[in-house]
Amino acid sequence: MNVSQLFTDDDAVSSVLGVLILVVISLTLALTIGIFVFNSSEEISDEKPEAEFEFEFEFDSDASTPMLTIRHESGEPVPADQLTVTVDQTNVSLSPAYEFDQSFSGTVETGATAVVTKGSAGSTWEGETVQVVWTAESGTETAVLGEITAPKAAGESAA
């Protein structure tokens, strides 16, 4: 074998370069498409759902405590673990001043209801702000899907 011919013979170089260029182009395309797909799916999951919630206070003489019924009135279904009901920005599930039946479970769809009861017998609503708050799956974004101000005394209409 002639060593000088080894350095001047370039028959296989073009084939090797062609394969390397094809591999680099394929990897670049795959990475670009992967980045686009993963970024798009993240944006979709963090999009605020279009849902409306209605509130109804009940001051029946038979009821021992005034109740607030929250109903998913219309719009998109919302995962229950992304919803929080707050009274004056305090989570009712964590507050001893309110009882929350936590009927919102699984996926909250049109017609689903939950009931918030104020404290003990004889308690009245005193102008508190009640909100249904959505939190994105990533936890980086929140939005109020429904809000009402409680009446200041039993029998007053809610704003």
Steps between C-alpha positions, in 0.01 A plus 500: 500500500632840400472754783515804270202367304298477824517879548411581139217245453171668598244267343323418832511850648199631308282205610594547866439876484164447332384264774621737773317795344177298475529396866557860613203627296276222637597575860447873451152444356407257779612742772321794340173309469533362855552844649201639309270216608597513869465880517161489330360237739615700805324814377177312441491347850554841662219668309221635720182296453189678377255412776232693688399442860175620660450569871179472702460587867229314690347662806214257566341515841545121518876524446701526819780686320499703177639303206663599174452268203759530223401352164702448181250675274661469156823465309787256496544219753774580754709250700390529864858496625556829313210676678505670838207671671612795710328737742690827533799324334505216755453145373170379651633143515768617743290744705321390819254792453335329200377155410551394141335187367767467227251368246739613231690180424652340193401730217261784581245522218187702435248440779754398765442670837682557826368652823679735740344538845606779730626384838252397763124535541388860510798630303432752227688613193657840552601628153777248432632453145461142378701389197551188290870511408663291227871414529694375198643151518849651508396723793635811329168656400167560674168652394170578671221306326219634719454753779226635724478725804291353779210701642569680827195361677263210450246571231691779321563442133853411389689738271 
